[in-house]
C-alpha cells in the first residue's frame, strides 16, 4: 500500500512539473494579449518569484515539504500575485495614458491601489487561516496548500507594493521616455 501511494505521489509530482510551467506560460499569454505590452506582462510576472519566495520560506519554517497540495497552492498563489500586479500596473498605465508624468503616475498609482491590493491579499489569506490550524481528516492536504498561499501572499504583497512601482518606473513602457525627458531638461 505504501509503495502505491509513493508511486502516485511521483506521478503527480511529474505531472505538476509540466503543469506549473504551462500555467505560467498561459498567464503570460493572457497578460500579453490583454495588455499588448511585453514589458508590462513581464513586470507583472515578476510577482511570481516574489510569491514563490514567501511560499518556500513558509514551508521551510512550518516543517512541511513540497508536496502535491503545496504545488497546487503555488498555482493558486501565482494567480493572486499576478492579479495584484495587474491591479498596480494597469493603473500606472491608465495614469500615463491620461498624461500624468511617469514618476507622478507611479506615486499616485501606488497610493491609490494600496487598498485594493491589500484587500485582495488579506481576504485570500484570512480565508485560509482555518486551514492552517486544521487537525482533522484531510488536514495533511489542506495545511501545505494554506501555508504556501498565506506565506507567499505576505511576501508577494509587500514586494508588489514596494518593489513593483520601482521596477515600473525603471523598466515600464514609458521608462525610456522618462530618461529622454530628464536628458532634455539638463
Backbone torsions as a table, in degrees:
resi	resn	phi	psi	omega
1	UNK	NA	-42.0	179.9
2	UNK	-65.5	-37.3	178.6
3	UNK	-61.8	-40.3	178.4
4	UNK	-64.9	-40.0	178.4
5	UNK	-66.3	-40.6	179.1
6	UNK	-63.0	-43.5	178.9
7	UNK	-63.5	-40.4	176.5
8	UNK	-62.5	-41.5	178.4
9	UNK	-62.1	-43.0	179.8
10	UNK	-63.9	-43.7	178.7
11	UNK	-63.7	-43.2	179.8
12	UNK	-64.8	-40.7	178.6
13	UNK	-64.0	-41.3	178.3
14	UNK	-63.5	-41.3	178.2
15	UNK	-63.0	-42.7	179.6
16	UNK	-66.6	-30.2	175.8
17	UNK	-61.9	-23.6	176.1
18	UNK	-92.7	-40.9	-175.0
19	UNK	-67.7	-40.6	-178.4
20	UNK	-59.5	-52.5	178.1
21	UNK	-62.6	-36.4	178.6
22	UNK	-64.2	-39.9	179.5
23	UNK	-65.1	-38.8	177.8
24	UNK	-65.8	-41.8	178.0
25	UNK	-63.9	-39.2	178.0
26	UNK	-65.8	-41.8	177.1
27	UNK	-59.8	-45.5	179.6
28	UNK	-60.9	-44.9	-179.1
29	UNK	-61.6	-43.7	179.1
30	UNK	-63.1	-44.1	178.2
31	UNK	-61.1	-46.9	-176.8
32	UNK	-62.9	-45.3	-178.4
33	UNK	-72.0	-26.3	177.9
34	UNK	-78.0	-46.9	-175.6
35	UNK	-87.2	-27.3	-177.2
36	UNK	69.5	23.1	-176.7
37	UNK	-139.3	121.1	177.8
38	UNK	-66.2	-43.3	-178.7
39	UNK	-61.3	-48.4	-179.8
40	UNK	-62.5	-40.4	180.0
41	UNK	-63.1	-44.0	179.3
42	UNK	-66.7	-41.6	178.2
43	UNK	-60.6	-41.5	178.7
44	UNK	-65.2	-38.8	179.4
45	UNK	-68.3	-16.6	176.5
46	UNK	-63.8	-16.5	176.0
47	UNK	-67.7	-23.8	-178.7
48	UNK	-64.8	-49.8	176.0
49	UNK	-62.1	-35.5	176.7
50	UNK	-58.1	-44.4	-179.1
51	UNK	-69.0	-40.0	-179.3
52	UNK	-61.7	-39.8	179.5
53	UNK	-58.1	-50.3	-180.0
54	UNK	-62.7	-40.2	178.9
55	UNK	-64.6	-43.4	179.8
56	UNK	-68.0	-41.6	177.8
57	UNK	-63.0	-42.9	179.3
58	UNK	-62.6	-41.1	176.7
59	UNK	-61.6	-45.1	-179.1
60	UNK	-64.0	-44.5	-178.9
61	UNK	-66.0	-30.8	-178.2
62	UNK	-85.8	-9.6	-178.7
63	UNK	82.0	7.4	177.7
64	UNK	-84.9	167.5	178.4
65	UNK	-121.8	167.5	-179.8
66	UNK	-73.3	107.8	-177.6
67	UNK	-120.0	180.0	177.5
68	UNK	-60.9	-47.4	177.6
69	UNK	-61.0	-36.8	177.7
70	UNK	-65.4	-39.1	178.1
71	UNK	-64.6	-39.8	175.6
72	UNK	-63.3	-38.2	175.6
73	UNK	-59.8	-39.2	177.8
74	UNK	-63.9	-39.4	178.4
75	UNK	-62.6	-44.6	177.6
76	UNK	-63.5	-41.8	179.7
77	UNK	-61.8	-41.6	178.9
78	UNK	-58.1	-42.0	179.9
79	UNK	-62.2	-44.4	-179.8
80	UNK	-68.0	-42.2	-179.7
81	UNK	-63.6	-41.6	178.7
82	UNK	-66.3	-39.9	177.7
83	UNK	-58.9	-45.8	179.1
84	UNK	-63.1	-40.7	176.8
85	UNK	-64.1	-39.1	178.7
86	UNK	-64.7	-39.5	177.6
87	UNK	-58.8	-44.9	-178.7
88	UNK	-69.6	-54.9	-173.5
89	UNK	-64.6	-39.9	-179.9
90	UNK	-64.9	-33.7	177.8
91	UNK	-72.4	-38.1	174.5
92	UNK	-57.9	-45.5	-178.9
93	UNK	-64.2	-39.3	179.1
94	UNK	-63.4	-44.7	178.7
95	UNK	-63.1	-40.6	178.7
96	UNK	-64.0	-39.6	178.8
97	UNK	-65.1	-28.1	177.4
98	UNK	-81.4	1.3	176.2
99	UNK	92.0	10.0	179.0
100	UNK	-75.8	133.0	177.7
101	UNK	-58.1	153.1	-172.5
102	UNK	-54.2	-53.8	-176.6
103	UNK	-60.8	-41.0	179.1
104	UNK	-68.2	-39.3	178.8
105	UNK	-62.6	-40.9	179.5
106	UNK	-67.4	-44.0	-179.8
107	UNK	-64.2	-49.6	179.3
108	UNK	-62.9	-42.7	-180.0
109	UNK	-62.0	-43.2	179.1
110	UNK	-64.8	-39.5	178.3
111	UNK	-67.1	-48.1	-173.2
112	UNK	-76.6	-19.4	179.3
113	UNK	-104.3	6.9	176.4
114	UNK	-59.8	-52.0	-177.5
115	UNK	-62.9	-48.6	178.9
116	UNK	-59.9	-39.7	179.4
117	UNK	-66.4	-45.3	179.0
118	UNK	-64.1	-39.3	179.8
119	UNK	-65.5	-44.2	179.7
120	UNK	-60.0	-48.4	-177.9
121	UNK	-68.4	-43.2	-176.0
122	UNK	-69.7	-36.4	178.1
123	UNK	-64.1	-44.4	178.5
124	UNK	-63.6	-43.7	-178.5
125	UNK	-67.4	-46.5	-179.1
126	UNK	-64.0	-32.3	177.4
127	UNK	-65.7	-25.2	-178.7
128	UNK	-96.4	-7.9	-179.0
129	UNK	-55.2	-43.6	178.2
130	UNK	-58.5	-32.7	178.8
131	UNK	-70.0	-28.1	178.1
132	UNK	-63.8	-31.5	-175.8
133	UNK	-106.2	12.0	-179.6
134	UNK	-67.3	139.8	178.6
135	UNK	-128.7	-8.4	-175.8
136	UNK	-81.1	-168.8	177.7
137	UNK	-59.4	135.0	-179.6
138	UNK	91.1	-7.2	-178.1
139	UNK	-65.8	-25.6	178.6
140	UNK	-67.1	-19.2	175.8
141	UNK	-94.3	-41.7	-175.5
142	UNK	-69.7	-41.3	-172.7
143	UNK	-61.6	-51.9	-179.3
144	UNK	-60.1	-38.4	178.3
145	UNK	-60.9	-48.4	-178.7
146	UNK	-65.9	-40.0	179.7
147	UNK	-60.0	-46.3	-179.6
148	UNK	-62.2	-48.3	-175.8
149	UNK	-66.4	-47.1	-178.2
150	UNK	-65.7	-47.1	179.2
151	UNK	-62.4	-42.4	179.2
152	UNK	-67.3	-34.9	178.5
153	UNK	-66.1	-35.3	178.9
154	UNK	-61.5	-52.9	-177.7
155	UNK	-69.5	-42.8	-177.8
156	UNK	-63.8	-39.9	-179.1
157	UNK	-67.2	-46.0	178.8
158	UNK	-60.4	-45.0	-178.3
159	UNK	-72.9	-30.6	175.5
160	UNK	-63.6	-41.6	-176.8
161	UNK	-76.6	-27.4	-175.9
162	UNK	-104.2	-53.6	-171.6
163	UNK	-83.2	-37.4	-177.6
164	UNK	-60.6	-42.9	175.8
165	UNK	-60.7	-37.9	178.1
166	UNK	-64.7	-45.4	179.0
167	UNK	-63.5	-38.6	179.7
168	UNK	-65.7	-42.6	-179.9
169	UNK	-63.7	-34.3	-178.4
170	UNK	-82.3	-40.8	-170.5
171	UNK	-121.2	0.3	-178.6
172	UNK	-64.0	174.3	-175.8
173	UNK	-52.1	-42.1	-173.7
174	UNK	-97.2	14.6	179.5
175	UNK	-64.9	-37.4	177.9
176	UNK	-64.7	-39.5	177.4
177	UNK	-63.8	-38.7	-179.1
178	UNK	-62.6	-43.0	179.5
179	UNK	-65.2	-38.8	178.7
180	UNK	-66.5	-37.6	178.4
181	UNK	-62.6	-42.9	-179.3
182	UNK	-65.2	-39.2	178.7
183	UNK	-66.2	-37.4	179.8
184	UNK	-66.7	-30.8	-179.6
185	UNK	-76.6	-25.5	-175.2
186	UNK	-77.1	NA	NA
